């Protein structure tokens, strides 16, 4: 029970990595506010699983790229839970495959709005509700390190999120509040499974540990960073990728 008596909010927690983190936090004793954008049924299902563990779950709809909706959500969730010990900026979208020249500006803007501006809004609006010695966790991607061709909006946004983590960690250090990042590799989520389908199973051979990651792999890292076990860790990017980026 590493998070006993604590509260958290997780964006994009209706499925995938966000859902895995929300459930892992609950298993470790935390009450959790669940953010979602579209799939209310999935968000409610995650909440029911959390309640079955004996923890409190709040469900809030908001597009992370919408400043007004996010402000409303944070006020409501913080009021319900009495503030947060952990704020997790997880929500994100993938890029279509295209060169920089062929990437439409409107599409570029949508990806950056969610994957970078959404992280900014989560941090900006969540930090004021952090309890004493609370912490922030941003979910990024090793794509920010690899910068492969044909995915510029996603990789640029994730690289920006990595930079934001370091800036915010320095800003909050004097208050003893921590900020860290998890950069997953290939994970078996809707996004990851689509990528495997597009690239073929041969992609697994590029992973030194020989398998695709699971949401639970990222969730375990999030529990560690959220807990007192990581009390002397801030401003770090923890790559959970099976050894792809070394």
C-alpha positions as CSV (number, residue, x, y, z in Angstrom):
1,X,0.0,0.0,0.0
2,X,2.6,2.5,-1.1
3,X,0.0,5.2,-1.8
4,X,-2.3,4.6,1.1
5,X,-4.5,7.6,1.9
6,X,-3.4,9.6,-1.1
7,X,-5.3,11.0,-4.0
8,X,-4.5,11.2,-7.7
9,X,-5.9,12.4,-11.0
10,X,-5.0,10.7,-14.3
11,X,-5.8,12.1,-17.7
12,X,-6.8,9.7,-20.4
13,X,-7.6,7.0,-17.8
14,X,-10.5,5.3,-19.5
15,X,-8.2,2.8,-21.3
16,X,-4.6,1.8,-22.1
17,X,-1.8,3.2,-20.1
18,X,-3.9,5.7,-18.2
19,X,-6.3,3.0,-17.1
20,X,-3.4,0.8,-16.0
21,X,-2.0,3.6,-13.9
22,X,-5.3,4.4,-12.3
23,X,-5.9,0.8,-11.3
24,X,-2.4,0.4,-10.0
25,X,-2.7,3.5,-7.9
26,X,-5.9,2.2,-6.4
27,X,-4.4,-1.2,-5.6
28,X,-1.7,0.7,-3.7
29,X,-4.3,2.6,-1.7
30,X,-5.1,5.8,-3.6
31,X,-8.4,7.5,-4.5
32,X,-8.4,8.4,-8.2
33,X,-10.1,11.0,-10.4
34,X,-10.4,9.6,-13.9
35,X,-10.4,11.9,-16.9
36,X,-11.7,10.9,-20.3
37,X,-12.7,12.6,-23.5
38,X,-15.0,10.3,-25.5
39,X,-15.5,6.8,-24.0
40,X,-17.7,7.4,-20.9
41,X,-18.5,3.7,-20.6
42,X,-14.9,2.7,-20.5
43,X,-14.2,5.5,-17.9
44,X,-17.1,4.3,-15.7
45,X,-15.8,0.7,-16.0
46,X,-12.4,1.8,-14.8
47,X,-14.1,3.6,-11.9
48,X,-16.1,0.6,-10.9
49,X,-12.9,-1.5,-10.8
50,X,-11.4,1.1,-8.5
51,X,-14.4,1.1,-6.3
52,X,-14.3,-2.7,-6.1
53,X,-10.8,-2.3,-4.6
54,X,-12.3,-0.2,-1.8
55,X,-11.1,3.1,-3.1
56,X,-12.9,6.2,-4.2
57,X,-13.2,7.0,-7.9
58,X,-14.4,10.2,-9.6
59,X,-15.1,10.5,-13.3
60,X,-14.7,13.7,-15.2
61,X,-15.0,14.5,-18.9
62,X,-12.7,17.0,-20.5
63,X,-10.6,17.4,-23.7
64,X,-7.1,18.0,-22.4
65,X,-6.6,20.6,-25.2
66,X,-9.6,22.7,-24.0
67,X,-8.4,25.2,-21.3
68,X,-12.0,26.0,-20.1
69,X,-13.0,22.3,-19.8
70,X,-9.7,21.4,-18.0
71,X,-10.1,24.3,-15.5
72,X,-13.6,23.1,-14.7
73,X,-12.5,19.5,-14.3
74,X,-9.6,20.3,-12.0
75,X,-11.8,22.5,-9.8
76,X,-14.4,19.8,-9.5
77,X,-12.0,16.9,-9.0
78,X,-9.9,18.8,-6.5
79,X,-13.0,19.8,-4.5
80,X,-14.2,16.3,-4.4
81,X,-10.9,14.7,-3.4
82,X,-9.5,17.5,-1.3
83,X,-6.6,18.1,-3.6
84,X,-4.1,15.8,-5.2
85,X,-0.9,14.0,-4.1
86,X,-0.3,12.9,-7.7
87,X,-1.1,14.5,-11.0
88,X,-0.6,12.3,-14.1
89,X,-0.5,13.9,-17.5
90,X,-1.1,10.8,-19.7
91,X,-3.7,11.6,-22.4
92,X,-2.3,11.6,-25.9
93,X,-2.9,10.8,-29.6
94,X,-0.6,9.3,-32.3
95,X,0.4,10.9,-35.6
96,X,-0.5,9.7,-39.0
97,X,2.5,8.6,-41.1
98,X,3.6,11.6,-43.3
99,X,6.7,13.6,-44.1
100,X,7.1,17.0,-42.6
101,X,6.3,18.5,-46.1
102,X,3.1,16.5,-46.4
103,X,1.8,17.1,-42.9
104,X,-1.2,19.4,-42.9
105,X,-1.0,22.3,-40.5
106,X,-4.4,21.6,-38.9
107,X,-3.4,18.0,-38.2
108,X,0.0,19.1,-36.8
109,X,-1.9,21.6,-34.5
110,X,-4.3,18.9,-33.3
111,X,-1.5,16.5,-32.3
112,X,0.5,19.2,-30.6
113,X,-2.6,20.6,-28.9
114,X,-3.2,17.2,-27.2
115,X,0.3,15.8,-26.7
116,X,2.1,19.0,-25.6
117,X,-0.5,21.7,-24.8
118,X,-2.6,19.1,-23.0
119,X,0.4,18.3,-20.8
120,X,1.0,22.0,-20.2
121,X,-2.6,22.5,-19.2
122,X,-2.6,19.5,-16.9
123,X,0.5,20.8,-15.2
124,X,-0.6,24.4,-15.1
125,X,-4.0,23.6,-13.6
126,X,-3.1,20.6,-11.5
127,X,0.0,22.0,-9.7
128,X,-2.0,24.6,-7.7
129,X,-4.1,21.7,-6.3
130,X,-1.1,19.6,-5.2
131,X,-0.9,18.7,-1.6
132,X,2.3,19.2,0.4
133,X,5.1,17.3,-1.2
134,X,2.8,16.2,-4.0
135,X,4.3,15.2,-7.4
136,X,3.6,15.3,-11.1
137,X,4.1,12.4,-13.6
138,X,4.1,13.0,-17.4
139,X,3.7,10.2,-19.8
140,X,5.9,10.9,-22.8
141,X,7.5,8.4,-25.3
142,X,10.8,7.1,-26.4
143,X,9.8,8.5,-29.8
144,X,11.1,11.8,-28.4
145,X,14.5,10.2,-28.3
146,X,14.3,8.2,-31.6
147,X,12.7,10.9,-33.8
148,X,12.0,8.4,-36.5
149,X,10.9,9.8,-39.9
150,X,7.2,10.4,-40.8
151,X,5.9,11.2,-37.3
152,X,7.0,14.8,-36.7
153,X,3.9,16.1,-34.8
154,X,4.0,13.3,-32.2
155,X,7.8,13.2,-31.7
156,X,8.1,17.0,-31.5
157,X,5.2,17.2,-28.9
158,X,6.7,14.4,-26.8
159,X,10.1,16.1,-26.9
160,X,8.5,19.3,-25.7
161,X,6.8,17.4,-22.9
162,X,10.2,16.1,-21.8
163,X,11.6,19.6,-21.7
164,X,8.5,20.9,-19.7
165,X,9.1,18.2,-17.1
166,X,12.7,19.5,-16.5
167,X,11.6,23.1,-16.3
168,X,8.7,22.4,-13.9
169,X,10.9,20.1,-11.8
170,X,13.3,23.0,-11.2
171,X,10.4,25.4,-10.5
172,X,8.8,23.2,-7.9
173,X,12.0,21.8,-6.2
174,X,12.1,24.5,-3.5
175,X,8.6,23.5,-2.5
176,X,9.7,19.9,-2.2
177,X,7.3,18.9,-5.0
178,X,8.6,16.4,-7.6
179,X,8.1,16.2,-11.4
180,X,9.1,13.2,-13.4
181,X,8.4,11.6,-16.8
182,X,7.9,8.0,-18.0
183,X,8.8,7.5,-21.6
184,X,7.3,4.2,-22.8
185,X,8.3,2.2,-25.8
186,X,6.0,-0.1,-27.7
187,X,3.0,-0.9,-25.4
188,X,0.0,-3.1,-26.1
189,X,-2.6,-0.4,-26.2
190,X,-5.0,0.6,-29.0
191,X,-2.2,2.9,-30.3
192,X,0.5,0.4,-29.9
193,X,-1.5,-2.5,-31.4
194,X,-2.3,-0.4,-34.5
195,X,1.4,0.3,-34.9
196,X,2.3,-3.4,-34.7
197,X,-0.4,-4.1,-37.2
198,X,1.0,-1.5,-39.6
199,X,4.7,-2.5,-39.1
200,X,4.3,-6.2,-38.7
201,X,5.3,-8.6,-35.8
202,X,9.0,-8.1,-36.9
203,X,9.0,-5.0,-34.8
204,X,9.3,-7.2,-31.7
205,X,12.7,-8.2,-32.9
206,X,13.9,-4.6,-32.4
207,X,13.1,-4.8,-28.6
208,X,16.1,-6.3,-26.7
209,X,13.9,-7.9,-24.0
210,X,11.9,-9.6,-26.7
211,X,8.4,-8.6,-26.0
212,X,5.9,-5.7,-26.4
213,X,5.3,-3.9,-23.1
214,X,2.0,-4.0,-21.2
215,X,0.2,-1.1,-19.5
216,X,1.1,-2.7,-16.2
217,X,4.8,-2.2,-17.0
218,X,4.2,1.5,-17.2
219,X,1.9,1.5,-14.2
220,X,4.5,-0.1,-12.0
221,X,6.9,2.6,-12.9
222,X,4.2,5.3,-12.1
223,X,3.6,3.8,-8.7
224,X,7.3,3.9,-7.9
225,X,7.6,7.6,-9.0
226,X,4.4,8.5,-7.1
227,X,5.6,6.9,-3.9
228,X,8.0,7.8,-1.2
229,X,10.4,5.3,-2.7
230,X,11.2,8.0,-5.3
231,X,11.4,10.9,-2.7
232,X,14.8,11.9,-4.0
233,X,14.1,11.7,-7.7
234,X,12.9,14.7,-9.8
235,X,13.4,16.0,-13.3
236,X,14.1,12.5,-14.6
237,X,12.9,10.7,-17.7
238,X,12.4,7.0,-17.0
239,X,12.4,5.0,-20.2
240,X,10.2,1.9,-19.9
241,X,10.9,0.4,-23.3
242,X,12.4,-3.1,-23.1
243,X,15.8,-1.7,-23.8
244,X,15.1,-0.1,-27.2
245,X,16.8,3.2,-26.3
246,X,20.1,2.8,-24.6
